[in-house]
């Protein structure tokens, strides 16, 4: 399977204030990333791992869907909410994700918490308990279990529960995440951590410290290839 992993698009409804008015419009940045990715398709699915909207609006979520579908018509779009999103808006626009992609089980979980930046591992743990630990599993969630950051805003509460849950899996697991606005990849045994860069603006993390990257650098998407037992990935900069 050939997947396009997009994250942290941060669109807002027309006329709404945005967090970073000094930056290029987020819809223009998303369109540019999709333009760069298109020649690498066709894709079997597009993964969208949260902070779809900057203002949580249904209108912004719908605009993201339209841009993706215009670039990859007919391709399933699997979406989970981030801390800037309203979970109900994301579900109303994108609908429930399929439970399988090829031989891979698909788990989607809303790690966002009201009025907080960090996430919670509980929904991921609960969702994993419902799938077969002997089958390869693709997990979509906004907040990463691992990244280059140890700042409290970029962590999962109760993350040890997710670490414990993953030890029960005897087939490959991919955790596709966003939130840090920084591409990240790591492997822990059967678990592959794949953090997508933001399409909007990048952040550089070093432990507890973080800072915005230079404008025009560090943005893009991630390409993921999955077979029944292997994972390959690369970052597509735009």
Backbone bond lengths (Angstrom), bond angles and torsions (degrees), N, CA, C in turn:
res aa  C-N    CA-C-N  psi(-1)  N-CA   C-N-CA  omega(-1)  CA-C   N-CA-C  phi
1 X - - - 1.458 - - 1.513 110.20 -
2 X 1.309 115.53 143.70 1.464 122.54 -178.40 1.521 106.99 -117.84
3 X 1.343 116.86 115.87 1.460 122.07 -172.50 1.522 110.48 -120.52
4 X 1.333 115.74 145.43 1.450 121.97 172.11 1.526 107.71 -107.43
5 X 1.320 116.42 122.59 1.464 122.58 -176.62 1.528 108.55 -108.36
6 X 1.329 115.44 113.45 1.459 123.66 -177.06 1.526 108.40 -118.65
7 X 1.333 117.74 145.67 1.456 118.81 -179.29 1.521 111.67 -152.48
8 X 1.341 114.49 159.49 1.462 122.98 170.36 1.531 111.53 50.92
9 X 1.329 114.52 58.64 1.460 121.08 -178.50 1.536 111.91 -80.73
10 X 1.337 117.15 -32.15 1.473 123.64 170.33 1.534 114.23 58.40
11 X 1.320 118.13 40.69 1.458 119.05 173.82 1.529 110.54 -76.46
12 X 1.311 116.53 153.77 1.465 122.41 175.27 1.523 108.76 -127.53
13 X 1.337 115.83 155.83 1.461 119.40 177.50 1.530 109.23 -64.81
14 X 1.312 115.68 155.34 1.458 120.65 -177.17 1.524 110.98 -57.66
15 X 1.322 116.03 129.92 1.448 121.61 178.73 1.509 115.21 88.72
16 X 1.348 117.76 -9.98 1.464 120.11 -179.46 1.525 109.62 -79.39
17 X 1.334 118.06 147.21 1.465 119.78 174.97 1.521 110.56 -67.64
18 X 1.327 117.21 146.67 1.461 122.15 179.06 1.517 109.10 -114.50
19 X 1.330 115.31 158.84 1.464 120.51 -175.52 1.522 112.37 -67.68
20 X 1.332 116.39 -30.37 1.465 119.77 -174.23 1.531 109.95 -133.31
21 X 1.331 117.69 75.45 1.466 120.06 -178.45 1.523 113.12 -65.76
22 X 1.329 117.44 -14.28 1.470 120.15 179.57 1.531 112.34 -78.28
23 X 1.339 117.66 -11.96 1.465 121.49 -177.40 1.525 110.73 -93.91
24 X 1.339 117.08 160.84 1.470 119.48 172.08 1.528 110.36 -55.25
25 X 1.321 116.82 152.79 1.461 121.26 -177.39 1.527 110.56 -57.57
26 X 1.341 117.65 134.86 1.471 119.15 -177.01 1.519 113.28 -61.15
27 X 1.332 117.97 -32.11 1.464 118.83 178.85 1.525 111.26 -67.98
28 X 1.346 116.60 -33.22 1.462 119.58 176.84 1.527 110.83 -68.80
29 X 1.331 116.03 -38.01 1.463 119.48 178.97 1.532 110.62 -66.64
30 X 1.344 116.75 -43.30 1.467 119.76 178.05 1.519 110.34 -61.82
31 X 1.329 117.50 -44.20 1.462 120.74 179.44 1.521 110.94 -59.59
32 X 1.335 117.14 -38.40 1.462 120.77 179.33 1.525 110.75 -66.98
33 X 1.330 117.55 -43.05 1.468 120.07 178.55 1.522 110.69 -61.62
34 X 1.315 117.01 -43.79 1.467 120.35 179.75 1.525 111.53 -65.69
35 X 1.325 116.49 -34.47 1.464 120.66 177.02 1.529 110.81 -64.23
36 X 1.324 116.45 -42.94 1.467 120.54 178.99 1.528 111.02 -67.69
37 X 1.336 116.68 -35.25 1.463 120.24 -177.51 1.519 113.33 -76.46
38 X 1.317 117.70 -28.87 1.467 121.47 -171.64 1.529 114.14 -52.63
39 X 1.352 119.49 -43.62 1.464 118.32 179.65 1.530 114.31 -64.52
40 X 1.334 117.22 -16.10 1.468 120.23 179.25 1.516 111.68 -87.98
41 X 1.319 118.12 -2.73 1.456 121.91 178.18 1.521 111.03 -82.44
42 X 1.328 117.62 -168.09 1.467 125.69 2.81 1.529 111.84 -74.13
43 X 1.328 115.09 157.14 1.454 121.76 -178.80 1.522 110.06 -107.19
44 X 1.317 115.08 149.78 1.465 120.19 175.54 1.518 111.70 -81.13
45 X 1.329 116.96 -23.48 1.461 121.55 176.46 1.514 108.20 -165.80
46 X 1.332 115.50 156.93 1.454 122.67 171.47 1.523 107.28 -111.76
47 X 1.330 116.70 128.09 1.455 122.82 178.70 1.524 108.59 -101.61
48 X 1.313 117.02 131.15 1.459 122.29 -176.60 1.531 107.53 -126.56
49 X 1.349 116.27 106.35 1.456 119.45 -167.71 1.536 113.11 -105.60
50 X 1.318 116.14 54.94 1.443 121.27 164.24 1.508 117.51 92.19
51 X 1.330 113.99 171.01 1.468 123.19 -167.60 1.529 109.56 46.64
52 X 1.299 112.82 47.15 1.457 121.81 176.19 1.528 108.99 -63.38
53 X 1.326 114.75 -40.41 1.458 122.17 -178.76 1.522 109.74 -113.67
54 X 1.319 115.98 153.32 1.453 120.56 171.98 1.523 110.21 -90.27
55 X 1.333 116.12 -25.16 1.463 121.27 -175.36 1.518 112.79 -115.57
56 X 1.330 117.94 6.03 1.456 120.68 178.33 1.513 115.62 73.00
57 X 1.317 117.84 8.87 1.462 119.60 -171.84 1.526 113.25 -83.30
58 X 1.329 114.34 149.49 1.460 120.31 174.03 1.525 110.82 -63.84
59 X 1.347 116.76 -36.15 1.459 120.60 -179.83 1.523 111.87 -60.98
60 X 1.336 116.73 -42.37 1.460 119.97 179.76 1.523 111.49 -68.60
61 X 1.331 116.41 -40.37 1.466 119.35 177.31 1.525 110.87 -61.09
62 X 1.337 116.44 -41.08 1.463 120.14 178.87 1.519 111.29 -65.36
63 X 1.333 117.15 -35.26 1.463 120.08 177.97 1.523 110.94 -66.03
64 X 1.325 117.37 -38.94 1.470 120.36 176.36 1.524 109.82 -62.67
65 X 1.319 116.55 -44.32 1.464 118.84 179.85 1.521 111.29 -61.32
66 X 1.322 117.36 -42.19 1.468 119.91 -179.65 1.528 111.05 -62.15
67 X 1.325 117.40 -42.29 1.460 120.23 179.94 1.521 111.08 -63.48
68 X 1.332 116.73 -43.57 1.461 119.79 -179.73 1.521 110.69 -66.26
69 X 1.313 116.87 -43.68 1.466 119.64 -177.80 1.517 112.44 -68.92
70 X 1.331 117.36 -28.50 1.462 119.01 176.32 1.520 111.01 -71.32
71 X 1.326 116.89 -28.14 1.456 121.39 178.29 1.522 112.21 -84.31
72 X 1.332 116.78 -35.57 1.475 122.02 -178.40 1.517 109.05 -131.38
73 X 1.326 118.50 71.87 1.468 120.78 -175.66 1.522 111.56 -62.64
74 X 1.326 114.41 137.12 1.450 120.73 176.43 1.512 115.06 79.91
75 X 1.320 117.81 0.13 1.459 121.53 -177.77 1.527 109.57 -91.58
76 X 1.336 119.33 133.48 1.465 120.15 178.44 1.532 111.45 -60.56
77 X 1.333 116.29 139.45 1.464 122.36 175.52 1.523 107.34 -115.08
78 X 1.327 116.40 116.26 1.458 122.78 -179.06 1.522 107.75 -103.08
79 X 1.333 117.54 122.31 1.459 120.82 -171.89 1.517 111.50 -130.28
80 X 1.336 115.47 142.41 1.459 122.53 170.75 1.527 108.37 -127.81
81 X 1.338 118.18 153.52 1.461 120.47 -177.78 1.521 112.64 -82.38
82 X 1.346 114.58 156.78 1.451 121.73 172.58 1.517 110.30 -116.40
83 X 1.311 116.53 -172.03 1.461 120.60 -175.26 1.524 113.15 -68.39
84 X 1.337 118.85 -21.10 1.466 121.27 175.88 1.532 112.16 -86.46
85 X 1.324 117.30 -10.21 1.461 121.24 -173.51 1.520 112.17 -94.73
86 X 1.328 115.19 159.68 1.451 121.92 164.79 1.533 106.70 -99.47
87 X 1.313 115.96 122.39 1.459 120.80 -174.12 1.527 111.37 -55.19
88 X 1.325 116.81 -41.60 1.466 120.31 -177.62 1.528 111.49 -65.40
89 X 1.338 117.06 -36.05 1.464 120.15 178.93 1.519 111.12 -65.53
90 X 1.322 116.16 -42.99 1.468 119.99 179.66 1.526 110.28 -62.70
91 X 1.318 116.77 -45.04 1.467 119.95 -179.53 1.520 111.04 -65.07
92 X 1.339 117.69 -38.27 1.459 119.63 -178.32 1.516 112.14 -67.36
93 X 1.333 117.31 -32.30 1.465 121.01 -177.95 1.525 111.73 -84.40
94 X 1.322 117.04 -42.86 1.466 120.14 -172.68 1.518 113.51 -101.52
95 X 1.324 117.73 -17.54 1.452 120.46 -179.32 1.513 112.63 70.88
96 X 1.328 117.07 176.81 1.462 119.85 179.12 1.524 111.17 -69.64
97 X 1.306 115.95 144.80 1.466 120.98 178.85 1.518 110.17 -77.61
98 X 1.329 117.78 153.00 1.463 119.45 172.93 1.526 110.21 -62.36
99 X 1.303 116.47 153.30 1.470 120.56 -178.43 1.521 112.65 -87.67
100 X 1.329 116.93 -10.91 1.460 120.81 177.06 1.522 110.11 -141.65
101 X 1.329 115.42 150.64 1.458 123.94 167.74 1.517 105.98 -133.24
102 X 1.328 116.56 106.69 1.456 118.90 -174.50 1.524 109.43 58.84
103 X 1.338 118.43 -133.84 1.458 120.49 -179.36 1.525 113.60 -80.77
104 X 1.316 117.23 -1.66 1.466 120.84 -174.76 1.527 111.38 -94.68
105 X 1.324 115.93 132.47 1.455 121.59 167.02 1.528 108.68 -70.67
106 X 1.320 116.61 146.32 1.463 120.98 177.93 1.526 108.81 -117.01
107 X 1.327 115.16 128.23 1.457 122.42 175.94 1.523 107.59 -119.27
108 X 1.326 117.12 126.96 1.465 121.47 174.88 1.524 107.65 -118.68
109 X 1.331 116.00 136.88 1.459 119.52 -176.73 1.522 110.37 -142.21
110 X 1.326 116.08 139.40 1.462 122.55 177.34 1.528 108.49 -92.47
111 X 1.322 116.68 101.51 1.462 120.86 -179.16 1.523 112.40 -88.76
112 X 1.329 117.21 -1.30 1.465 120.43 -177.30 1.519 111.46 -74.95
113 X 1.332 115.02 147.64 1.458 123.46 178.43 1.528 109.00 -123.66
114 X 1.336 118.16 142.85 1.473 119.61 -179.03 1.530 112.22 -58.40
115 X 1.323 115.69 132.06 1.458 122.88 172.01 1.529 113.34 63.90
116 X 1.313 118.26 23.75 1.462 121.10 177.76 1.519 109.90 -133.20
117 X 1.336 115.32 156.35 1.459 120.89 177.96 1.524 110.63 -90.94
118 X 1.332 116.98 -42.09 1.454 120.26 179.74 1.528 110.83 -71.98
119 X 1.324 116.08 170.64 1.457 120.60 -176.79 1.508 112.82 -116.76
120 X 1.324 116.10 -176.75 1.455 122.30 -178.94 1.526 109.03 -131.75
121 X 1.333 115.57 134.25 1.462 120.98 -176.31 1.518 113.30 -79.30
122 X 1.321 117.66 -15.18 1.463 120.30 -173.50 1.512 115.23 -52.38
123 X 1.340 119.68 -48.12 1.465 119.67 -179.46 1.528 113.62 -62.02
124 X 1.326 117.31 -31.72 1.467 120.01 178.33 1.527 109.58 -70.18
125 X 1.326 115.91 -44.73 1.467 120.38 179.23 1.520 110.35 -59.42
126 X 1.329 117.05 -44.96 1.463 120.72 179.73 1.521 111.77 -62.90
127 X 1.332 116.91 -41.01 1.468 120.39 -179.56 1.534 111.17 -67.63
128 X 1.328 116.83 -39.94 1.464 119.86 179.28 1.531 111.60 -64.65
129 X 1.309 117.01 -29.75 1.464 120.35 179.60 1.522 112.39 -66.14
130 X 1.343 116.69 -15.58 1.465 120.98 -177.16 1.521 113.29 -96.12
131 X 1.340 118.77 -1.47 1.461 120.79 -177.28 1.525 110.27 -115.14
132 X 1.313 115.11 169.06 1.476 122.50 -177.36 1.526 109.20 -81.19
133 X 1.331 119.25 115.95 1.466 120.80 -178.62 1.523 113.96 -69.84
134 X 1.337 117.08 -7.50 1.461 120.41 179.36 1.522 112.30 -96.17
135 X 1.338 117.67 2.07 1.465 121.57 177.58 1.523 110.04 -110.88
136 X 1.337 118.21 147.40 1.474 119.38 177.14 1.524 110.71 -60.39
137 X 1.332 115.77 140.54 1.459 120.97 -170.70 1.524 110.62 -133.68
138 X 1.327 116.02 128.50 1.458 123.22 174.60 1.521 108.10 -104.74
139 X 1.336 116.24 121.90 1.462 122.25 -177.70 1.522 108.76 -111.24
140 X 1.334 116.93 127.30 1.462 122.41 174.10 1.523 108.25 -107.56
141 X 1.329 116.05 124.68 1.457 122.29 179.88 1.519 107.71 -154.00
142 X 1.325 117.51 155.12 1.460 119.43 -177.35 1.520 112.23 -80.50
143 X 1.315 117.28 -52.46 1.464 121.92 -174.10 1.529 110.23 -85.12
144 X 1.330 118.09 129.56 1.462 120.13 -176.30 1.522 112.94 -78.36
145 X 1.306 114.86 148.81 1.468 120.30 169.72 1.521 110.29 -73.69
146 X 1.332 116.10 -36.86 1.462 122.08 176.42 1.519 109.29 -130.54
147 X 1.321 115.67 147.86 1.463 122.28 172.44 1.517 106.83 -164.98
148 X 1.331 116.92 -167.16 1.457 120.24 176.04 1.525 112.16 -87.62
149 X 1.311 117.48 -0.14 1.453 121.29 -176.06 1.521 112.14 -105.16
150 X 1.324 115.29 141.68 1.459 121.66 168.84 1.529 110.89 -118.38
151 X 1.329 116.77 9.85 1.455 121.15 176.61 1.530 109.25 -68.61
152 X 1.329 116.20 141.04 1.463 120.11 -174.05 1.522 113.25 -59.14
153 X 1.331 118.59 -28.55 1.457 120.25 -179.56 1.521 112.68 -67.25
154 X 1.321 117.03 -23.75 1.470 120.56 -172.12 1.530 113.02 -108.27
155 X 1.332 115.91 18.10 1.453 120.67 -177.20 1.531 111.33 -111.79
156 X 1.339 114.63 168.42 1.459 123.02 172.24 1.521 109.12 -101.13
157 X 1.328 116.74 129.43 1.451 118.91 168.66 1.526 109.19 -67.86
158 X 1.314 116.36 146.07 1.472 122.66 179.31 1.519 111.78 57.08
159 X 1.332 116.52 34.03 1.462 118.84 -176.57 1.526 112.63 -65.86
160 X 1.339 117.24 -22.34 1.467 119.34 177.52 1.528 111.29 -62.29
161 X 1.344 117.30 -28.46 1.461 119.86 178.18 1.524 111.16 -66.79
162 X 1.316 116.87 -36.84 1.462 120.31 177.66 1.529 110.22 -71.28
163 X 1.313 116.90 -41.22 1.464 119.46 176.56 1.519 110.51 -57.30
164 X 1.321 117.28 -43.90 1.467 121.02 178.43 1.528 111.35 -64.21
165 X 1.327 116.95 -42.37 1.467 120.25 -179.07 1.519 111.38 -62.12
166 X 1.318 117.06 -37.00 1.461 120.91 -177.89 1.521 112.29 -68.95
167 X 1.322 118.17 -24.15 1.466 119.97 179.35 1.518 111.84 -66.66
168 X 1.311 118.13 -18.30 1.463 121.17 -179.90 1.521 112.52 -81.41
169 X 1.326 117.64 -9.16 1.456 120.87 -177.21 1.525 110.46 -86.99
170 X 1.312 115.00 132.22 1.465 121.55 -178.72 1.524 112.19 -109.61
171 X 1.328 116.95 6.03 1.469 123.40 175.68 1.529 107.59 -124.93
172 X 1.336 117.65 164.76 1.467 119.60 -178.31 1.521 112.87 -58.07
173 X 1.332 115.13 143.46 1.464 123.20 174.51 1.531 107.72 -127.68
174 X 1.325 116.73 132.54 1.460 122.11 173.88 1.526 107.80 -113.71
175 X 1.340 116.20 125.77 1.455 122.01 173.12 1.523 107.56 -102.22
176 X 1.334 117.21 105.96 1.464 122.75 179.36 1.525 107.89 -97.06
177 X 1.339 116.49 118.88 1.456 121.27 -171.06 1.522 111.26 -135.94
178 X 1.335 114.56 175.90 1.462 121.79 175.68 1.515 109.13 -139.02
179 X 1.328 117.19 -128.58 1.460 127.03 170.56 1.526 115.24 75.54
180 X 1.324 119.29 -43.88 1.465 119.42 -175.74 1.523 112.83 -81.80
181 X 1.327 118.41 -10.37 1.475 122.27 -176.76 1.531 110.93 59.02
182 X 1.320 115.77 30.44 1.461 121.07 -179.56 1.523 108.76 -144.80
183 X 1.323 117.24 129.99 1.469 120.57 177.24 1.517 109.40 -64.38
184 X 1.322 115.53 136.42 1.462 120.68 -178.60 1.521 108.53 -148.75
185 X 1.324 115.91 141.46 1.465 121.39 177.21 1.516 109.00 -144.63
186 X 1.331 116.52 134.36 1.460 121.97 177.21 1.520 108.34 -154.13
187 X 1.321 116.01 155.71 1.462 121.68 178.84 1.527 108.75 -126.56
188 X 1.336 115.94 126.44 1.458 122.96 173.62 1.516 107.95 -119.99
189 X 1.330 117.49 91.90 1.450 119.88 -177.78 1.512 111.23 63.01
190 X 1.323 117.06 -117.86 1.469 121.89 -179.67 1.527 112.67 -85.79
191 X 1.324 117.08 -4.71 1.462 121.02 -175.27 1.528 110.51 -100.75
192 X 1.329 116.23 124.33 1.462 122.27 176.26 1.522 109.12 -108.98
193 X 1.333 116.39 123.99 1.458 122.89 178.65 1.535 108.19 -97.22
194 X 1.332 116.91 120.68 1.465 121.57 -179.37 1.516 109.40 -125.86
195 X 1.324 116.56 102.51 1.448 121.86 175.93 1.513 110.19 -94.47
196 X 1.319 116.90 128.63 1.466 120.48 179.29 1.522 110.13 -87.31
197 X 1.321 117.39 147.75 1.465 119.03 169.77 1.523 109.94 -70.49
198 X 1.310 116.50 160.64 1.460 120.52 172.22 1.527 109.73 -73.68
199 X 1.327 116.01 149.21 1.461 118.98 170.47 1.528 111.04 -79.76
200 X 1.327 117.77 -16.02 1.470 122.88 -169.11 1.524 111.94 -95.61
201 X 1.325 117.92 -62.69 1.464 121.24 177.50 1.524 108.44 -152.23
202 X 1.322 115.80 152.85 1.461 121.72 -174.74 1.522 111.42 -100.80
203 X 1.320 115.12 153.73 1.461 123.44 174.18 1.522 107.79 -125.51
204 X 1.322 116.29 142.96 1.471 122.43 176.24 1.526 107.83 -106.23
205 X 1.327 116.58 124.93 1.462 122.32 -177.08 1.525 110.97 -113.00
206 X 1.326 115.00 139.02 1.463 121.76 170.61 1.522 107.23 -141.76
207 X 1.326 116.15 95.63 1.459 119.66 -179.00 1.514 111.47 60.71
208 X 1.349 116.35 -123.67 1.460 121.03 -177.67 1.527 113.86 -80.27
209 X 1.321 117.64 -7.32 1.458 120.27 -177.36 1.521 110.48 -105.95
210 X 1.344 114.86 151.24 1.464 120.00 177.38 1.524 108.44 -154.83
211 X 1.333 114.67 155.69 1.457 120.31 -179.52 1.522 108.45 -156.23
212 X 1.330 117.70 149.37 1.467 120.05 175.90 1.531 110.83 -61.23
213 X 1.317 115.74 140.72 1.465 120.46 174.70 1.525 109.09 -76.46
214 X 1.309 115.30 166.64 1.465 119.71 176.27 1.522 109.69 -58.49
215 X 1.326 116.26 139.17 1.469 121.09 -179.52 1.526 109.60 -57.18
216 X 1.332 114.85 133.41 1.462 119.95 179.56 1.509 114.59 89.38
217 X 1.343 117.71 2.84 1.468 120.86 178.63 1.525 109.77 -121.23
218 X 1.323 115.59 151.78 1.455 121.18 171.07 1.505 116.48 77.45
219 X 1.330 118.78 8.07 1.465 120.88 178.45 1.524 110.46 -102.58
220 X 1.325 116.11 157.30 1.457 119.61 179.90 1.512 111.22 158.01
221 X 1.317 115.78 -145.79 1.457 122.88 -179.12 1.524 107.72 -148.41
222 X 1.316 115.60 175.78 1.462 120.40 178.47 1.527 109.24 -119.90
223 X 1.318 116.20 137.84 1.459 122.64 172.60 1.525 108.06 -99.88
224 X 1.324 116.51 132.88 1.467 121.48 -178.52 1.516 108.50 -127.90
225 X 1.330 115.68 132.97 1.465 121.52 173.18 1.528 108.48 -119.00
226 X 1.321 115.72 127.26 1.452 121.70 -179.31 1.521 110.01 -122.91
227 X 1.324 116.51 130.31 1.457 121.26 165.06 1.531 106.41 -108.43
228 X 1.310 117.54 -170.32 1.461 118.75 -176.60 1.524 112.89 -64.85
229 X 1.342 117.12 -22.89 1.469 118.50 -176.96 1.521 113.65 -143.17
230 X 1.333 118.64 11.92 1.455 120.51 179.82 1.524 110.88 -132.24
231 X 1.334 114.42 154.35 1.458 122.46 179.43 1.520 108.46 -130.60
232 X 1.326 117.26 128.16 1.463 121.91 174.03 1.518 108.02 -132.09
233 X 1.333 116.06 142.63 1.453 118.81 -175.73 1.522 110.50 -152.25
234 X 1.329 114.80 152.54 1.464 120.71 173.39 1.515 108.53 -149.32
235 X 1.329 116.16 154.98 1.453 121.74 177.62 1.517 108.75 -93.62
236 X 1.318 115.10 135.61 1.455 122.19 177.86 1.525 106.77 -108.70
237 X 1.329 117.06 107.42 1.454 121.62 -176.30 1.523 110.88 -82.76
238 X 1.321 116.72 143.62 1.466 120.36 -179.37 1.532 109.23 -148.46
